[in-house]
Amino acid sequence: MTLFLDGYENDEIKLRLMESPAFPLVREIVFKHGLRVARQTNTGWLMCNQHGIAIGKANCTKNPEGVLEYTWRSPYYMKERGSDRADKETIHSAKLSSLMGVLKAKRVIPSVENMIERKMKMLGAPVRYLRRAMGDSNKEVSLSSNSVHALLAHYLHGEIDSRKLSLDRSECKNLLDKCDKADSIKRMKDEKCDAFFTNPFYMVGVDEFGDYLIGKVRMLPTDTGDHKTEMIEDFKRYKSIEEYPDLIPFMTMTKAVYEGRGHSIHGGLPIVDEYNDSLDAVFFYDTRPTHYDHTYVVTPC
């Protein structure tokens, strides 16, 4: 039975796990929930699903009474009661069977489908940033009440003189130009987003460890105007970008573009929310990288 995620096992870490008091818990979670170990951290063994998405940490520590307890902590499960966030995220028991029973009964470990859906929901951000970068397509205008009155009278009755109203032709032309330009920008945004997101694109995330989560995705338009997502290549976790040669040229260019710009750089990606036209890439993040959260980039394949 493989205990480690593909590419993350070596003799040293395997020996540490075998000697760890948390080993029985890790083994049970691997067997019953299909997770695998990625790394040992100061707060437990980080375990991931089959796509390398971090799910939680298995550990075994002494409680305040000095009794050894098995623990499972995950940001994807929260108890109603607890002394702090860490306590609310943690399930613990001196009996392995009891802990495993709680994990199953309360469905503490999210499904693969649930975790993929969580990642896909993040793609709303790069769509917004790409559209924002292409200019303002807002049609909000400011008109005086007299100008509105005059426009209505002219449109509905074809005249304004009898009401002693005045209408500035140049003002009307400027407003019309603004609205036409907004429509033009909106069409450009729609065309660019369709070209970018409905064709396969890389989704690359870097976590606090500097590990990469890489997959290929595309969006499928629907009748409602929303988009569904389709995985073209499943996510996989990599220790370095060198393990994914197709992305090395892009990462090299990204480094050249962002070096010296003042942005925080992590794992070769800037921690920023923006579309970069020269790279044809959208960078975005929810929080700064943690054991579970990433800084991301999407770029066409």
Secondary structure, DSSP 8 states (H G I E B T S, - for coil): ---B-TT---HHHHHHHHHSTTHHHHHHHHHHH--EEEEEETTEEEEE-TT--EEEEEEEEE-TTS-EEEEEE-TT---S--SSHHHHTEEEESSHHHHHHHHHHTT-S--HHHHHHHHHHTTHHHHHHHHHHT----------HHHHHHHHHHHHHS--GGGT----HHHHHHHHHHHHHHHHHHHHHHHHHHHHHSS-EEEEEE-TT--EEEEEEEEEE-TTS-EEEEEEEEEEEESSGGGSGGGHHHHHHHHHHHTTSS--EETTEE---EEETTTTEEEEESSS--SS--EEEEEE-
